[in-house]
């Protein structure tokens, strides 16, 4: 074989081996990328019809990466890890009751984002919307669906420190009367009226369309307060209680409590208060809970903790027994059928 022929054979061999190597590399890279996409995206989500009045489904904000992230999503009520149906309606905070929804969403502008509170009907169609003064943080609907509430940060972006300001609003969905700032309600602590410039109100939870509970902060302390829309009053009941959540039977409040010795950036533990005796019980969740818990039923609480997709939902018994368990991955702001 001539020298030229040998060179041609060698060149052909190199090209073949190179092609095999490149093909193998691309195949492996493709499989790795496919795996990474599956891991990054989390649970599978498909578009479909979502209704707020469907008792067969639980709703939450989907946190799985992909085209349906942040959309209100439905899963079978008895199988929360089941297939997700995305509504196409995006919310940063969400809650619903009796076919009425409240959605706090971002409005993307050329120069900056603004935020809006949107009241939804049972088909997730907009009924009314209200521009809000800051970043959404809490949202609730009364059990009868006739009153909605939301809280935004006007300044600051965390409850952990003291340099923040909130604004909480209520609206009656029958008359569309808006109470734009609950700080205008009369606050009473230990039987004395409080008039102070540092009052902040946040984290409403409803007993009915008129009565509610919330957090009030003033003078460096936080209080669980009972509110009355008709009387426009707030009455302090208990200290060191934030982001309350009323049990379905109206007898207990779940809330986050600052505990001594905790990290100042992660100071809260989840507690339950008996409203008749004012006795508080620590739950079995010993991690920092910066959320307004939801009662799944009369015995169990659901709340969010940081996860691979931003947030997972966890559950723990309300009576102080048991251990926390992960309920749903890649989810936030749940609403359970009643």
VOBA-1610 file (N, C-alpha, C; in pm, whole numbers, padded with zeros to 5 digits, always signed):
BEGIN
Unk+00085-00119+00000Unk+00000+00000+00000Unk+00089+00125+00000Unk+00057+00217-00088Unk+00138+00338-00099Unk+00120+00424+00024Unk+00214+00520+00038Unk+00206+00611+00152Unk+00079+00694+00146Unk+00038+00735+00027Unk-00084+00815+00012Unk-00207+00736+00055Unk-00210+00609+00016Unk-00324+00524+00052Unk-00333+00505+00202Unk-00214+00484+00266Unk-00214+00467+00412Unk-00266+00593+00483Unk-00226+00709+00432Unk-00272+00833+00491Unk-00423+00850+00477Unk-00476+00809+00360Unk-00620+00819+00340Unk-00696+00726+00434Unk-00643+00602+00453Unk-00707+00509+00545Unk-00705+00563+00688Unk-00590+00621+00728Unk-00578+00676+00861Unk-00674+00792+00881Unk-00685+00879+00782Unk-00775+00992+00792Unk-00920+00946+00805Unk-00957+00846+00724Unk-01093+00794+00731Unk-01123+00734+00868Unk-01024+00662+00924Unk-01043+00603+01056Unk-01064+00709+01163Unk-00982+00816+01156Unk-00995+00925+01253Unk-01132+00991+01243Unk-01179+01012+01121Unk-01309+01075+01102Unk-01422+00990+01156Unk-01414+00857+01133Unk-01517+00767+01183Unk-01519+00766+01336Unk-01400+00751+01395Unk-01392+00748+01541Unk-01437+00881+01601Unk-01402+00989+01535Unk-01445+01121+01583Unk-01595+01135+01577Unk-01654+01085+01468Unk-01799+01092+01455Unk-01868+01011+01562Unk-01814+00892+01591Unk-01873+00810+01696Unk-01865+00881+01831Unk-01748+00941+01858Unk-01730+01009+01985Unk-01825+01128+01998Unk-01836+01205+01890Unk-01926+01321+01892Unk-02070+01276+01911Unk-02109+01169+01838Unk-02244+01119+01849Unk-02276+01072+01990Unk-02179+00998+02051Unk-02199+00950+02186Unk-02211+01066+02284Unk-02126+01168+02263Unk-02129+01284+02352Unk-02262+01357+02340Unk-02308+01378+02217Unk-02434+01448+02197Unk-02551+01370+02255Unk-02547+01236+02239Unk-02653+01153+02293Unk-02657+01162+02445Unk-02536+01153+02505Unk-02530+01162+02651Unk-02574+01299+02698Unk-02531+01403+02625Unk-02569+01539+02664Unk-02719+01559+02652Unk-02778+01501+02546Unk-02922+01512+02527Unk-02998+01446+02639Unk-02952+01324+02678Unk-03019+01255+02788Unk-03002+01332+02919Unk-02881+01388+02941Unk-02858+01464+03063Unk-02945+01589+03066Unk-02953+01656+02951Unk-03035+01777+02945Unk-03182+01744+02968Unk-03227+01631+02910Unk-03365+01589+02930Unk-03392+01560+03077Unk-03296+01493+03142Unk-03309+01464+03285Unk-03310+01592+03366Unk-03220+01685+03331Unk-03214+01812+03404Unk-03344+01889+03389Unk-03401+01887+03266Unk-03526+01958+03245Unk-03637+01897+03329Unk-03639+01764+03337Unk-03742+01698+03417Unk-03727+01733+03564Unk-03600+01733+03613Unk-03578+01767+03752Unk-03611+01912+03779Unk-03572+02000+03684Unk-03596+02143+03704Unk-03745+02174+03698Unk-03816+02106+03611Unk-03957+02137+03595Unk-04044+02082+03706Unk-04002+01972+03767Unk-04080+01914+03875Unk-04204+01843+03824Unk-04314+01847+03899Unk-04436+01775+03861Unk-04490+01820+03726Unk-04549+01726+03655Unk-04606+01757+03524Unk-04733+01841+03541Unk-04748+01940+03455Unk-04863+02031+03461Unk-04919+02046+03320Unk-05051+02040+03306Unk-05116+02057+03177Unk-05227+02161+03189Unk-05250+02239+03084Unk-05358+02338+03090Unk-05495+02272+03088Unk-05593+02340+03144Unk-05729+02286+03147Unk-05823+02381+03217Unk-05942+02332+03244Unk-06044+02412+03310Unk-06034+02396+03461Unk-06029+02508+03531Unk-06022+02510+03677Unk-06137+02597+03728Unk-06208+02546+03828Unk-06317+02621+03890Unk-06293+02630+04040Unk-06338+02740+04099Unk-06321+02759+04242Unk-06426+02686+04324Unk-06535+02644+04262Unk-06644+02580+04335Unk-06648+02429+04315Unk-06537+02370+04276Unk-06531+02226+04253Unk-06480+02157+04379Unk-06566+02085+04454Unk-06523+02025+04580Unk-06431+01905+04563Unk-06413+01861+04440Unk-06328+01744+04416Unk-06181+01779+04405Unk-06148+01908+04406Unk-06011+01949+04382Unk-05961+02047+04489Unk-05831+02038+04514Unk-05759+02136+04594Unk-05684+02228+04499Unk-05677+02355+04535Unk-05611+02454+04450Unk-05486+02508+04519Unk-05388+02546+04439Unk-05271+02616+04492Unk-05197+02684+04377Unk-05103+02767+04412Unk-05016+02829+04313Unk-04907+02728+04274Unk-04900+02695+04147Unk-04802+02599+04099Unk-04665+02665+04093Unk-04566+02601+04157Unk-04429+02654+04159Unk-04333+02575+04071Unk-04383+02473+04001Unk-04297+02394+03913Unk-04251+02480+03796Unk-04123+02467+03760Unk-04069+02545+03649Unk-04136+02504+03518Unk-04155+02601+03431Unk-04218+02574+03303Unk-04319+02681+03269Unk-04393+02661+03161Unk-04486+02766+03115Unk-04602+02792+03210Unk-04627+02701+03307Unk-04742+02719+03396Unk-04701+02758+03538Unk-04576+02798+03556Unk-04534+02843+03689Unk-04616+02965+03731Unk-04654+02969+03857Unk-04731+03076+03920Unk-04880+03072+03885Unk-04925+02975+03805Unk-05067+02967+03773Unk-05143+02895+03885Unk-05268+02937+03905Unk-05356+02865+03996Unk-05385+02729+03934Unk-05362+02625+04013Unk-05362+02489+03962Unk-05449+02401+04050Unk-05517+02306+03988Unk-05604+02213+04060Unk-05546+02073+04059Unk-05559+02003+04173Unk-05521+01862+04182Unk-05635+01789+04253Unk-05648+01660+04232Unk-05753+01586+04304Unk-05738+01602+04454Unk-05847+01631+04523Unk-05843+01660+04666Unk-05787+01543+04746Unk-05810+01421+04700Unk-05760+01305+04771Unk-05625+01257+04726Unk-05566+01322+04628Unk-05435+01281+04577Unk-05360+01407+04532Unk-05300+01476+04629Unk-05239+01605+04601Unk-05115+01594+04515Unk-05057+01475+04507Unk-04942+01454+04420Unk-04985+01413+04279Unk-05115+01412+04254Unk-05168+01369+04125Unk-05148+01473+04016Unk-05207+01449+03899Unk-05188+01538+03785Unk-05239+01679+03814Unk-05164+01777+03765Unk-05197+01918+03789Unk-05262+01978+03665Unk-05371+02050+03689Unk-05440+02121+03581Unk-05424+02269+03604Unk-05358+02338+03512Unk-05327+02479+03527Unk-05435+02565+03463Unk-05471+02674+03530Unk-05584+02757+03489Unk-05548+02866+03389Unk-05420+02901+03380Unk-05380+03015+03299Unk-05382+03146+03375Unk-05431+03145+03501Unk-05439+03266+03585Unk-05319+03266+03679Unk-05234+03366+03667Unk-05113+03375+03748Unk-05136+03465+03869Unk-05089+03417+03986Unk-05103+03493+04110Unk-04976+03476+04193Unk-04938+03581+04264Unk-04829+03572+04361Unk-04882+03527+04496Unk-05002+03569+04530Unk-05073+03519+04647Unk-05217+03489+04606Unk-05277+03388+04671Unk-05409+03343+04628Unk-05482+03281+04746Unk-05613+03298+04745Unk-05699+03225+04838Unk-05839+03224+04780Unk-05921+03129+04823Unk-06060+03124+04776Unk-06147+03059+04882Unk-06275+03095+04876Unk-06377+03031+04960Unk-06512+03057+04897Unk-06596+02955+04897Unk-06734+02965+04846Unk-06741+03025+04706Unk-06646+02988+04622Unk-06650+03031+04483Unk-06599+03171+04455Unk-06545+03239+04556Unk-06483+03370+04539Unk-06334+03358+04559Unk-06256+03418+04472Unk-06111+03412+04483Unk-06050+03551+04494Unk-05934+03557+04558Unk-05853+03679+04559Unk-05715+03643+04506Unk-05672+03718+04406Unk-05545+03693+04338Unk-05463+03820+04344Unk-05347+03814+04407Unk-05253+03926+04406Unk-05149+03898+04299Unk-05141+03986+04201Unk-05056+03959+04085Unk-04969+04078+04049Unk-04864+04048+03975Unk-04775+04152+03925Unk-04826+04203+03791Unk-04810+04333+03768Unk-04840+04395+03640Unk-04707+04446+03586Unk-04656+04380+03483Unk-04522+04409+03434Unk-04524+04533+03345Unk-04443+04632+03380Unk-04432+04755+03303Unk-04295+04769+03241Unk-04280+04868+03157Unk-04152+04890+03088Unk-04043+04933+03186Unk-04079+05016+03283Unk-03981+05068+03376Unk-03980+04992+03508Unk-04096+04947+03553Unk-04103+04874+03680Unk-04233+04796+03686Unk-04234+04698+03776Unk-04355+04620+03800Unk-04441+04689+03905Unk-04571+04681+03885Unk-04665+04723+03989Unk-04749+04600+04026Unk-04841+04619+04122Unk-04915+04504+04173Unk-05063+04536+04184Unk-05143+04432+04179Unk-05288+04449+04171Unk-05356+04337+04249Unk-05464+04372+04319Unk-05550+04273+04383Unk-05671+04252+04294Unk-05695+04128+04255Unk-05803+04096+04162Unk-05901+04001+04230Unk-06027+04039+04234Unk-06132+03952+04286Unk-06185+03867+04171Unk-06190+03735+04193Unk-06226+03640+04088Unk-06359+03573+04120Unk-06434+03538+04015Unk-06554+03458+04034Unk-06517+03310+04030Unk-06618+03224+04034Unk-06591+03080+04044Unk-06523+03022+03921Unk-06532+03092+03806Unk-06463+03048+03685Unk-06330+03118+03665Unk-06283+03188+03769Unk-06158+03263+03769Unk-06162+03382+03674Unk-06281+03434+03648Unk-06294+03557+03572Unk-06287+03676+03666Unk-06227+03784+03620Unk-06213+03902+03704Unk-06347+03971+03727Unk-06375+04002+03855Unk-06492+04080+03892Unk-06455+04227+03914Unk-06353+04250+03992Unk-06300+04384+04018Unk-06151+04373+04039Unk-06080+04482+04018Unk-05940+04485+04057Unk-05907+04618+04122Unk-05800+04612+04206Unk-05757+04729+04283Unk-05605+04737+04275Unk-05555+04850+04234Unk-05410+04870+04238Unk-05367+04879+04384Unk-05254+04814+04416Unk-05207+04812+04555Unk-05074+04885+04565Unk-05040+04923+04689Unk-04930+05015+04710Unk-04795+04948+04730Unk-04789+04814+04723Unk-04662+04748+04749Unk-04664+04602+04709Unk-04568+04529+04761Unk-04547+04389+04724Unk-04645+04298+04797Unk-04717+04210+04727Unk-04815+04121+04791Unk-04751+04027+04892Unk-04823+04004+05003Unk-04771+03911+05102Unk-04877+03818+05161Unk-05002+03865+05183Unk-05107+03779+05240Unk-05240+03805+05170Unk-05326+03701+05166Unk-05458+03714+05103Unk-05553+03613+05167Unk-05678+03655+05190Unk-05778+03566+05247Unk-05917+03605+05198Unk-06007+03503+05195Unk-06148+03521+05163Unk-06229+03469+05281Unk-06337+03539+05316Unk-06423+03493+05426Unk-06493+03363+05387Unk-06533+03282+05487Unk-06595+03152+05455Unk-06716+03164+05363Unk-06793+03271+05376Unk-06909+03289+05289Unk-06877+03346+05153Unk-06753+03388+05132Unk-06711+03441+05003Unk-06748+03585+04978Unk-06798+03657+05080Unk-06849+03793+05059Unk-06752+03903+05099Unk-06641+03866+05164Unk-06541+03965+05202Unk-06403+03910+05170Unk-06317+03992+05112Unk-06180+03951+05082Unk-06085+04050+05146Unk-05964+04002+05176Unk-05862+04085+05239Unk-05728+04057+05175Unk-05644+04159+05174Unk-05507+04138+05127Unk-05414+04232+05202Unk-05288+04190+05211Unk-05182+04269+05275Unk-05066+04283+05178Unk-05008+04402+05173Unk-04888+04426+05093Unk-04784+04494+05179Unk-04656+04474+05144Unk-04548+04552+05203Unk-04540+04686+05130Unk-04557+04794+05204Unk-04541+04927+05146Unk-04394+04965+05143Unk-04319+04922+05245Unk-04174+04939+05247Unk-04116+04821+05322Unk-03992+04788+05292Unk-03932+04668+05349Unk-03988+04545+05281Unk-03925+04430+05302Unk-03970+04309+05233Unk-03966+04188+05323Unk-03969+04207+05454Unk-03963+04094+05545Unk-04025+04133+05679Unk-04096+04038+05740Unk-04149+04059+05874Unk-04042+04038+05982Unk-03926+03983+05944Unk-03827+03944+06043Unk-03770+04065+06117Unk-03746+04175+06046Unk-03692+04294+06110Unk-03801+04387+06157Unk-03762+04510+06186Unk-03859+04610+06233Unk-03880+04720+06130Unk-03795+04727+06029Unk-03803+04836+05931Unk-03894+04795+05815Unk-04022+04780+05843Unk-04117+04749+05737Unk-04248+04818+05767Unk-04327+04833+05661Unk-04459+04893+05675Unk-04554+04814+05586Unk-04673+04786+05638Unk-04771+04709+05564Unk-04898+04793+05541Unk-04977+04745+05447Unk-05111+04801+05430Unk-05207+04685+05403Unk-05312+04679+05482Unk-05412+04572+05468Unk-05546+04633+05432Unk-05611+04573+05332Unk-05738+04623+05282Unk-05843+04514+05287Unk-05970+04557+05301Unk-06086+04468+05295Unk-06183+04522+05192Unk-06251+04431+05121Unk-06355+04475+05030Unk-06474+04379+05041Unk-06594+04435+05041Unk-06719+04359+05043Unk-06758+04332+04899Unk-06768+04204+04862Unk-06795+04169+04723Unk-06941+04185+04685Unk-07026+04220+04781Unk-07167+04246+04749Unk-07190+04394+04717Unk-07123+04482+04789Unk-07141+04626+04770Unk-07019+04692+04707Unk-06905+04621+04708Unk-06775+04671+04661Unk-06728+04790+04745Unk-06775+04794+04869Unk-06719+04891+04963Unk-06578+04849+05000Unk-06484+04941+04989Unk-06343+04914+05016Unk-06298+04986+05142Unk-06243+04910+05236Unk-06168+04968+05347Unk-06021+04958+05308Unk-05966+05067+05259Unk-05834+05062+05196Unk-05721+05041+05293Unk-05740+05076+05420Unk-05630+05065+05516Unk-05687+05040+05656Unk-05664+04920+05709Unk-05720+04885+05840Unk-05656+04963+05953Unk-05552+05039+05927Unk-05494+05123+06031Unk-05589+05236+06071Unk-05693+05257+05991Unk-05792+05359+06028Unk-05894+05305+06128Unk-05895+05173+06152Unk-05984+05118+06255Unk-05931+05157+06394Unk-06020+05162+06491Unk-05982+05197+06628Unk-05920+05076+06697Unk-05792+05089+06740Unk-05719+04981+06804Unk-05722+04998+06956Unk-05756+04889+07027Unk-05757+04889+07173Unk-05666+04778+07224Unk-05575+04813+07315Unk-05484+04717+07378Unk-05498+04729+07529Unk-05526+04618+07594Unk-05545+04617+07741Unk-05650+04718+07784Unk-05754+04732+07704Unk-05862+04822+07739Unk-05838+04968+07710Unk-05722+05002+07653Unk-05689+05142+07628Unk-05676+05167+07478Unk-05733+05274+07428Unk-05716+05306+07286Unk-05571+05341+07255Unk-05527+05299+07139Unk-05389+05324+07096Unk-05391+05416+06975Unk-05320+05528+06988Unk-05304+05621+06877Unk-05154+05638+06856Unk-05103+05574+06753Unk-04958+05577+06731Unk-04931+05576+06581Unk-04819+05635+06543Unk-04785+05643+06400Unk-04722+05514+06351Unk-04682+05424+06443Unk-04611+05303+06401Unk-04702+05181+06390Unk-04832+05199+06392Unk-04924+05085+06384Unk-04916+05020+06246Unk-04904+04887+06246Unk-04914+04807+06123Unk-05014+04695+06146Unk-05092+04666+06043Unk-05191+04557+06049Unk-05163+04463+05933Unk-05165+04331+05959Unk-05148+04237+05849Unk-05207+04100+05885Unk-05218+04016+05783Unk-05253+03875+05803Unk-05394+03849+05851Unk-05494+03897+05778Unk-05634+03875+05817Unk-05673+03729+05802Unk-05754+03680+05895Unk-05824+03551+05882Unk-05967+03574+05928Unk-06064+03520+05856Unk-06204+03555+05879Unk-06277+03452+05964Unk-06364+03503+06054Unk-06461+03419+06123Unk-06590+03412+06041Unk-06631+03527+05985Unk-06746+03533+05895Unk-06727+03657+05807Unk-06833+03701+05742Unk-06818+03814+05650Unk-06789+03945+05721Unk-06814+03952+05852Unk-06794+04077+05926Unk-06679+04068+06027Unk-06667+03956+06094Unk-06569+03942+06202Unk-06442+03874+06150Unk-06328+03919+06201Unk-06201+03864+06156Unk-06097+03876+06266Unk-05983+03812+06245Unk-05866+03826+06331Unk-05750+03872+06242Unk-05652+03934+06305Unk-05536+03983+06230Unk-05421+04006+06327Unk-05307+04047+06273Unk-05193+04089+06353Unk-05187+04241+06356Unk-05165+04297+06474Unk-05138+04439+06488Unk-05002+04454+06554Unk-04922+04548+06506Unk-04792+04574+06566Unk-04782+04722+06600Unk-04733+04749+06721Unk-04708+04887+06764Unk-04617+04882+06886Unk-04532+04982+06898Unk-04444+04989+07013Unk-04349+04872+07026Unk-04314+04810+06914Unk-04220+04697+06917Unk-04281+04565+06957Unk-04414+04557+06970Unk-04480+04432+07007Unk-04586+04398+06902Unk-04616+04269+06891Unk-04723+04224+06802Unk-04837+04167+06886Unk-04958+04181+06832Unk-05078+04136+06902Unk-05170+04061+06805Unk-05235+03957+06857Unk-05349+03901+06789Unk-05468+03990+06821Unk-05533+04042+06717Unk-05648+04131+06740Unk-05773+04072+06676Unk-05886+04100+06738Unk-06016+04064+06682Unk-06073+04189+06616Unk-06116+04174+06490Unk-06166+04288+06415Unk-06315+04279+06388Unk-06378+04396+06376Unk-06520+04406+06344Unk-06535+04511+06235Unk-06580+04468+06116Unk-06593+04561+06004Unk-06701+04665+06028Unk-06813+04623+06086Unk-06923+04717+06109Unk-06885+04824+06209Unk-06825+04783+06320Unk-06785+04878+06425Unk-06652+04946+06392Unk-06576+04891+06295Unk-06444+04944+06256Unk-06351+04948+06378Unk-06342+04833+06446Unk-06259+04823+06566Unk-06163+04705+06556Unk-06053+04716+06631Unk-05954+04610+06647Unk-05925+04599+06797Unk-05943+04479+06853Unk-05925+04460+06997Unk-05818+04354+07020Unk-05713+04389+07095Unk-05603+04295+07120Unk-05646+04185+07215Unk-05610+04061+07182Unk-05645+03945+07263Unk-05524+03875+07323Unk-05410+03880+07251Unk-05295+03797+07289Unk-05171+03860+07228Unk-05058+03846+07296Unk-04934+03903+07246Unk-04851+03800+07170Unk-04756+03852+07092Unk-04658+03769+07021Unk-04725+03665+06932Unk-04813+03713+06846Unk-04883+03626+06752Unk-04890+03695+06617Unk-04847+03625+06511Unk-04844+03685+06378Unk-04907+03591+06275Unk-04967+03651+06175Unk-05026+03577+06063Unk-05121+03468+06110Unk-05230+03505+06178Unk-05322+03406+06234Unk-05403+03334+06127Unk-05449+03215+06164Unk-05536+03135+06078Unk-05639+03065+06166Unk-05766+03098+06146Unk-05874+03047+06230Unk-05913+02906+06189Unk-05933+02818+06288Unk-05973+02681+06261Unk-06115+02677+06204Unk-06152+02570+06133Unk-06286+02561+06074Unk-06399+02575+06175Unk-06378+02530+06299Unk-06484+02542+06400Unk-06477+02674+06477Unk-06381+02759+06445Unk-06373+02891+06506Unk-06322+02895+06648Unk-06262+02786+06697Unk-06221+02781+06838Unk-06071+02799+06858Unk-05991+02786+06752Unk-05846+02792+06766Unk-05785+02880+06657Unk-05670+02935+06690Unk-05594+03016+06595Unk-05455+02955+06581Unk-05415+02923+06460Unk-05276+02888+06432Unk-05203+03016+06395Unk-05079+03028+06438Unk-05003+03150+06411Unk-04854+03123+06425Unk-04775+03216+06376Unk-04631+03205+06396Unk-04591+03295+06512Unk-04503+03242+06597Unk-04463+03310+06720Unk-04311+03325+06722Unk-04264+03442+06759Unk-04121+03463+06777Unk-04076+03393+06906Unk-03969+03315+06894Unk-03920+03242+07010Unk-03783+03294+07052Unk-03760+03293+07181Unk-03632+03340+07233Unk-03517+03252+07188Unk-03406+03314+07155Unk-03287+03240+07118Unk-03280+03198+06973Unk-03385+03225+06895Unk-03384+03187+06754Unk-03302+03286+06672Unk-03261+03244+06555Unk-03192+03332+06461Unk-03281+03452+06433Unk-03230+03574+06444Unk-03314+03692+06418Unk-03373+03695+06278Unk-03308+03627+06182Unk-03360+03621+06046Unk-03457+03505+06026Unk-03468+03418+06126Unk-03560+03303+06118Unk-03620+03278+06255Unk-03701+03372+06305Unk-03739+03369+06447Unk-03866+03294+06481Unk-03940+03241+06381Unk-04077+03197+06408Unk-04093+03047+06420Unk-04180+03007+06511Unk-04224+02868+06522Unk-04378+02869+06516Unk-04433+02755+06475Unk-04577+02746+06454Unk-04648+02702+06582Unk-04744+02783+06626Unk-04819+02757+06749Unk-04969+02757+06719Unk-05047+02705+06815Unk-05193+02708+06808Unk-05245+02762+06940Unk-05339+02857+06933Unk-05398+02920+07051Unk-05543+02877+07065Unk-05581+02831+07184Unk-05720+02804+07216Unk-05786+02937+07253Unk-05884+02980+07177Unk-05944+03111+07198Unk-06027+03120+07325Unk-06071+03007+07379Unk-06151+03010+07501Unk-06063+03023+07625Unk-05949+02955+07625Unk-05862+02955+07742Unk-05737+03040+07723Unk-05709+03080+07600Unk-05585+03152+07562Unk-05460+03070+07595Unk-05477+02939+07599Unk-05362+02851+07617Unk-05302+02822+07480Unk-05170+02834+07468Unk-05104+02810+07340Unk-05025+02681+07344Unk-05022+02614+07227Unk-04955+02485+07214Unk-04858+02492+07099Unk-04734+02453+07122Unk-04635+02447+07014Unk-04662+02324+06929Unk-04657+02339+06798Unk-04673+02224+06710Unk-04541+02146+06702Unk-04546+02033+06634Unk-04426+01952+06615Unk-04332+02003+06508Unk-04363+02117+06449Unk-04275+02177+06348Unk-04178+02272+06418Unk-04050+02237+06419Unk-03950+02315+06491Unk-03866+02405+06399Unk-03895+02402+06270Unk-03824+02491+06178Unk-03894+02627+06170Unk-03824+02723+06111Unk-03880+02856+06094Unk-03994+02854+05992Unk-04111+02901+06031Unk-04228+02905+05943Unk-04266+03051+05920Unk-04232+03102+05804Unk-04268+03239+05767Unk-04385+03233+05669Unk-04502+03196+05722Unk-04619+03177+05637Unk-04744+03193+05722Unk-04856+03216+05655Unk-04986+03213+05721Unk-05045+03075+05694Unk-05041+02991+05796Unk-05083+02851+05779Unk-05229+02843+05736Unk-05265+02728+05679Unk-05402+02697+05639Unk-05444+02569+05710Unk-05569+02564+05756Unk-05623+02442+05817Unk-05673+02351+05705Unk-05613+02234+05691Unk-05662+02138+05592Unk-05794+02079+05638Unk-05804+02056+05768Unk-05927+02009+05832Unk-05918+02053+05978Unk-06001+01998+06064Unk-06004+02042+06204Unk-05882+01999+06283Unk-05798+01913+06227Unk-05687+01856+06303Unk-05549+01889+06248Unk-05538+01931+06121Unk-05406+01942+06060Unk-05386+02079+05995Unk-05261+02124+06004Unk-05221+02252+05946Unk-05135+02228+05824Unk-05142+02320+05730Unk-05059+02317+05610Unk-04992+02453+05597Unk-04865+02452+05560Unk-04785+02574+05554Unk-04672+02551+05455Unk-04606+02658+05415Unk-04499+02646+05316Unk-04363+02658+05383Unk-04268+02587+05325Unk-04127+02598+05360Unk-04046+02604+05231Unk-03927+02664+05234Unk-03846+02670+05112Unk-03818+02531+05056Unk-03819+02520+04923Unk-03793+02394+04855Unk-03714+02417+04728Unk-03690+02309+04654Unk-03609+02318+04532Unk-03672+02409+04427Unk-03803+02428+04433Unk-03871+02510+04333Unk-03916+02645+04391Unk-03870+02674+04511Unk-03908+02797+04578Unk-03992+02770+04701Unk-04085+02674+04691Unk-04173+02645+04803Unk-04233+02507+04791Unk-04236+02434+04903Unk-04312+02310+04916Unk-04415+02329+05028Unk-04520+02249+05024Unk-04621+02251+05130Unk-04596+02136+05227Unk-04602+02169+05357Unk-04582+02072+05463Unk-04706+02068+05551Unk-04720+01962+05629Unk-04834+01948+05718Unk-04788+01896+05853Unk-04862+01934+05959Unk-04831+01889+06094Unk-04962+01891+06173Unk-04982+01800+06270Unk-05102+01805+06353Unk-05107+01935+06433Unk-05228+01983+06458Unk-05247+02110+06528Unk-05240+02096+06679Unk-05240+01973+06732Unk-05247+01953+06877Unk-05111+01935+06943Unk-05003+01953+06869Unk-04869+01941+06925Unk-04809+01803+06914Unk-04886+01706+06866Unk-04834+01571+06848Unk-04777+01555+06708Unk-04716+01439+06684Unk-04673+01403+06550Unk-04552+01483+06501Unk-04515+01451+06377Unk-04400+01515+06314Unk-04443+01574+06181Unk-04376+01680+06136Unk-04411+01740+06007Unk-04380+01646+05892Unk-04462+01654+05790Unk-04442+01575+05669Unk-04462+01663+05546Unk-04381+01637+05445Unk-04399+01709+05319Unk-04529+01662+05254Unk-04613+01758+05216Unk-04743+01726+05158Unk-04741+01735+05005Unk-04685+01844+04952Unk-04681+01866+04808Unk-04552+01941+04775Unk-04483+01900+04670Unk-04367+01975+04623Unk-04412+02083+04524Unk-04331+02187+04515Unk-04351+02292+04414Unk-04491+02352+04421Unk-04531+02397+04539Unk-04666+02452+04557Unk-04665+02559+04665Unk-04762+02650+04658Unk-04774+02760+04753Unk-04921+02804+04757Unk-04960+02866+04868Unk-05093+02927+04882Unk-05207+02828+04853Unk-05221+02723+04935Unk-05326+02624+04908Unk-05463+02672+04954Unk-05566+02620+04888Unk-05705+02641+04929Unk-05774+02505+04920Unk-05821+02456+05036Unk-05880+02323+05043Unk-06032+02332+05036Unk-06097+02237+04971Unk-06244+02240+04961Unk-06306+02219+05098Unk-06418+02287+05122Unk-06492+02272+05248Unk-06627+02208+05218
//
